[in-house]
Structure formats: structure tokens, C-alpha cells
Amino acid sequence: MLYAILAYHVETEVMSWTPEEDAALMADLHKVHDRLTKEGRLGPAARLGETGKARTLRGPGAGVVIDGPFAETKEQLLGFYVVDCASEDAAIEAARDLRRVNPTAVYEIRPITLYLPGTAFPLTEAADDSEPS
């Protein structure tokens, strides 16, 4: 079964990291990513941009676009993983591996009931124009 592992963190803390601290954490996380990839269990993963640049579409008809996610929590959703695990326990263990290298993050594990893989993206033009995160 596929599971989404949603990574939450206090965004101001993440934004306060030096580029070196951020790179060191990402290097450690990539070790977990590489292992899960070699095991054939890691699907798409993404690190999201800052919530200050998020927009929410809500309301009837065409809807209205408003600034921000307006989450009522201290932590913000900063990224996600899609993992293929035989059981919920295996998905929880994958999240624990991620948390070992990023112990101040919160990881939500949720079963995926519909998965549409879409197009596999190589490095895109948009990535070239994005601001460093």
C-alpha cells in the first residue's frame, strides 16, 4: 500500500538555519531517501516553498484566491514523501528513519487511497528560476 509521509516543522526555525546547516540536514535526509529508493519504496518527494508564498483557493464557483494556508498550527507542512510499504508499521518505521535525522520535525503518516503518478519530471525550468529554500 502507498502511504504519504507529510513533514511538518516550525517554519521560522527552518528559515533560521544557515545554508551549511540546511545542506547538512539535507545530506542526512538523502541517505534515508537513497536507502528507500534502493529498496524500491520511495516515490515522489518534494520540499515545499515557504508558506508566505502559498495561496489558498476556496469558495463557490471559480473561487477566490487568498494569501497563505491559514493553518491553525505552530508547524507548517514543508514537504512530503510517497512510500510503498507492506503495512502501516513499515510506513511508520520509514517516518522514524526520517525523524532520526530531523528530530524536531513532525511526520504525519496517511494511507493514500488514490495515486495518479502523472509525468515523471526531470529538473525543470521552474527549478532554475526558484529561490533557494
Residue pairs with C-beta under 8 A, 6 or more apart in sequence:
1 84
1 85
1 86
1 87
1 111
1 112
2 43
2 82
2 83
2 84
2 85
2 111
2 112
2 115
3 82
3 83
3 84
3 85
3 88
3 91
3 94
3 109
3 110
3 111
3 112
4 80
4 81
4 82
4 108
4 109
4 110
4 111
4 112
5 80
5 81
5 82
5 83
5 91
5 94
5 95
5 98
5 107
5 108
5 109
6 77
6 79
6 80
6 107
6 108
6 109
6 110
7 77
7 78
7 79
7 80
7 81
7 98
7 102
7 105
7 106
7 107
8 73
8 75
8 76
8 77
8 78
8 105
8 106
8 107
8 108
9 75
9 76
9 78
9 102
9 104
9 105
9 106
10 74
10 75
10 76
10 104
11 50
11 51
11 75
11 76
11 78
13 104
14 22
14 78
15 50
17 25
19 132
25 101
25 102
28 101
28 102
29 98
29 101
29 102
31 101
32 94
32 97
32 98
32 100
32 101
33 42
33 45
35 97
36 42
36 81
36 83
36 94
36 97
40 84
41 83
41 84
41 85
41 94
42 81
42 82
42 83
42 84
43 81
43 82
43 83
43 84
43 115
43 117
44 81
44 82
44 117
45 79
45 80
45 81
45 82
46 79
46 80
47 78
47 79
47 133
48 77
48 78
48 79
48 80
49 130
49 131
49 133
50 133
51 68
51 69
51 71
51 76
52 68
54 67
54 68
54 69
55 65
55 66
55 67
55 68
56 65
56 66
56 67
56 68
56 69
56 70
57 63
57 64
57 65
58 64
58 66
69 76
69 77
71 77
75 106
78 105
81 94
81 98
82 112
82 115
83 91
83 94
85 91
85 94
88 109
88 111
91 109
92 109
95 107
95 109
98 105
98 107
99 105
99 107
